[in-house]
Amino acid sequence: MLKRHWLWLGAGLVLVSGTLVYQLAAQQVAAPTTPVRPSAVRNIAVVDIEYIFKNHLRFKQEMSALRSEAAAVEQWAQREQESLKALAEQLKDHQPGSSTYNQIDDTLVKRQKDFEAEVIKKRKEFLLREAKLHYATYQEIVNEIQYLAAANGIVMVLRFNGQEVDPNSPDDVLRYINQLIVYKAPELDLTPIVLQRLNARAQSATTSASTNSLPVVPSQGGYPRTTTPGTLR
């Protein structure tokens, strides 16, 4: 009697196990064959900082003015070198050790030291001014990105480089295959919107630029920059 009870219990377990296996198999067969698409993430955006720098009107104007000053200093340095060279030539007309020779030589040495010190000073000044200009412009870009992100519920903005890749350039190819972002949806690109807002202020400080109808920004970074009107504010 006890043996028959265990036989009945074992048969029941086999029946239950078989039912579960059948149900699992049926579920696997009924599973959709098409891949499940992840839900679109709209709180992450991207921006091309290098492209904005290249097309930032105020930054380009100030950099142009800075380069003009640097060119003027370079011309001054060339004239000073020619003057020192002419002064050195005068030494040939005098006997070494004479009072005139020593006077010219002392003047030449002093002017040469002053010239080198002035060149070093001006080079440092220009490097510092250029660094400050880049820093101020970058802060302006970041502030604009922060404003757009806060106004549109964006929690993260990633930096990318949208410059067209030259397959014949090893540096371009290396940059292309090592880039962090492999794909982005066009509507996630804040670049044209940020650039439009910055340039609108640069063109007119008193005119309020509309951000609900954004134009197509001319492409100088290697790919077209289009915007979707009314997507951001």
Number of C-alpha atoms within 10 A of each C-alpha: 6 7 7 9 10 11 11 11 11 12 12 12 11 11 11 12 12 12 12 12 11 12 12 12 12 11 11 10 10 9 9 9 7 6 6 7 6 6 6 7 9 13 13 14 22 21 21 20 18 16 20 23 17 12 19 19 18 16 20 13 12 13 16 12 12 16 14 12 13 15 12 12 15 13 12 13 16 12 12 15 14 12 14 18 12 12 16 16 11 14 17 10 10 14 11 12 10 10 11 15 17 15 12 17 18 12 14 19 13 11 16 15 11 12 16 12 12 13 16 11 11 14 14 12 12 15 11 12 14 16 12 12 16 15 12 13 18 16 12 14 21 14 13 17 21 16 14 17 20 11 11 14 12 18 12 11 17 13 16 18 18 19 16 12 16 12 11 8 10 11 11 15 13 12 13 19 10 10 12 12 13 9 6 11 10 13 14 19 22 21 24 24 27 25 21 21 17 21 17 18 15 15 12 10 9 9 9 10 17 11 17 13 15 19 15 14 16 12 14 14 17 13 12 13 19 18 21 16 13 10 13 18 14
